[in-house]
């Protein structure tokens, strides 16, 4: 099987019937799907709206997204986190067959770009590309990984294709090493002092980097729910 990371131009949305929605929505991040098929989408979403007539965001969502059910989890400014259960007779992925492929979340959608991850059986990959090419030649393959060789996933391409907290290079290096060596396990398998020696920096610098990493990750993944 293949894991494919695609960047598709936003004008592709007109082929799936969502172009008008993005006159009023800056972006939608589909963070997770609890259930989905061609006509049903039960998902956790982050949505940033662009409303100019003073309408409430909740009423806007009910009108434009027409969900079967809607639960607002958090609301900050023009951005919300919500759970929506949607049905669409025309389908959510009408250009693709219900073939041997599946979406991997999160997915980012705006009027300019769609960043999507697809898992497909090898014998269907060319079909996916042929279908996409019939609608747009401007899509980019950000990465394609053979899942039979999972250890060779390019982490940089993964981060390009998925929304991700913005760590500095040093924060990533230290946090990755600390995680690999068991710093976050109970009991710890490595100390901050030992990490400091590995990077030839002070123990206080290690602790500061790790605190910043934890704060960024917690704010990114959970801070919007507080």
N, C-alpha and C positions, 0 to 999 in steps of 0.2 A: 504494500500500500504506500501511497505518497501523501505527504503533508505539503500543501501548496499555499504559499502566501502571496496574495495578489493585491496590487494597487490598481483600482479601476476608476476612470474619470467619472465625475459626478453626473455628466450628461447621460450616463448609462441608466440613471434612475427613471428616465422617461419611458424606457422599455419595460419597466416593471410597475409603472403606474404610480410612482411616488414623487415625481418632479414638483408638483404643485405644493406638496407638504413643506418643501424646503424654501418656500417663499417666507415662511413664518418660523422655521426651525433652523438654528445655526448648526446644530449637530445632534446626532443620536449615537450614544455608545450602548450597544446591546451587551451588557456585562455578563449575562448568563441566561441560559434557556432551560427551563424546567421541563418543557415539552414543546416539540414543534414538528410540523410536517408541512406539506405544500399549502394547506389552508388554515392551519392553526399555529399560533405563536403565543406561548405562555412564558414571559421573560421578565428579567430584572433589567431596567434601563436607566441610563443617565441622559437627560434631555435638556438642552439649552434652547429656549424659545426666544423669538424676536417679535413681541406683541406691541403694537403701537396704538391700539384703540382702548387701552385700559381694561380689557377683558381679563378676568382672573385666569391664572395658569391652569387650574383644575378644569374650569369650563372649556378652555381652549383645547386641552387634551381630550376631553370627552367629545368635543365637536369634531376635531380633525383626525384623531386616531380611532374613534368609534369603538372603544374596547368593550368587550362583554363584561369585564370587571376591571376595576382600577383601584390601586391602593397607593396613596401618596406616602412615601417614607420620610422624605426630607425636602425642604424648599429653601433655597438660599438665592436671593436675587432672581435672576432669570433662569436658574438651573434647578432641576428637580431630580430626585431619585425616586423611582416608582416601580411597582409590579403591575404588569398589564397582561390580561388574557384577551387575545384578539382572534377573530375569525375573519377570513377574507375569501369570498367565493371565487374571485379571480386568481387567488393564490398569492403567496408571498415570493415565490421563486418561479414565476410562470415560464421563463425561458429555458429552465433546466428540466430534464426528465426526472422522475422519481427513481433515479438510478443508484448505483453503488457508490454514493458519495454522502458526505455529511459536513455540516458547518462546525467550526471550532471557535468558541467564544473566548474573549470579547471581539466584537466587530464594531468598527467606527464608520459612520455614515454622515456625510455632509453634502452640500450642493456641489462642492468641488472635487471630492474624492471619497471613494469607498475602499476601506482596508478590510480585507476579508481573508479568513483562513479556511481551507477546505481539505478534508481528508477524502481521498478517492482510491478506489481499487485501480491498480496499474492499467488494466485494460479499458478504463473509462477516462483516463486523463486526457487523451487526445480528443475525445468527444467534448469534454469541458472547454478545451481551448478552441476547438472549431466553433462551438456555440458562441463563446465570447467574441471571437473574431468576426462573426457575422453581424455583431452589433457595434463593436468598436475595435479598432486596431491599436488603440492607444493604451491598452492595459499593460502593466509591467509585472513580471514574475519576480517578486522580491526574494523568493527562495523556494526551493523544492527539495524535500528530504525524503529519502527512502526509509520508511519506518522500520524496515528490517535491519537498519544500521543506525539506530536511534542515537548512539553515542557521538555521531558526527554532525548533530544539529548545529548550525551556525547561530550562536547566541545573539550576535549583532543583528542578523537579519530578523530573528525572532522579535527583537525589541523594536525594530523599525515597523514591523507589521502589527504589533499589539500595543495598545496604550500601556504605559509603564511609568513608574515613578522616576523622576529625573535625579539620579544620583551622579555625583562627580566620579571621575575615573578612579581616584584614590578611595573613595567610599566603596565603590564596587569591588575593587581589589581586596580591600581589608575585610569587607563583609563576606565576600565569596570564600576567602581563605578561612575566616573564622567559622563559617558554617561548615565547610568541608572538614575542618579539624575538630569539630564538636564543641565549639564555644557555647552554643545555645542549647546544648543538651543538659539534662539533669541526671547526675552531677556533671559539671563541666569537664571536658576532656582536654582542654587547653586553657591557659590563663591569658589575660590581657598582656601580662609581662612577656610571655613567650611569643605572642603575636607581635609585640613591639620589637623584640629582638629580630624576628624574621624580616620585618620591614625597615629595621634600623631607624626607628623613631621612638619617641617617648611613650610610656604606658598611658600617660594622660592624653596624648594625641590619639592613641587607639580608642580609648574610651569615648573621646569626643566624637570621632568618626562614627563609631557604632551607635552612639546615642542619636546622632543626626540621621543615620540610616533608618533606625527604628522609628523615629519621629516622622520621617518622610513617608515610610511605608504605611504606618498606622493612619496618618492623615489621608493618604491617597486612597487606601482601601476601605477605611472605616470612619474617617473624620466627618464625612458628609452625612453620616447617620446620627451624629451626636446632637 
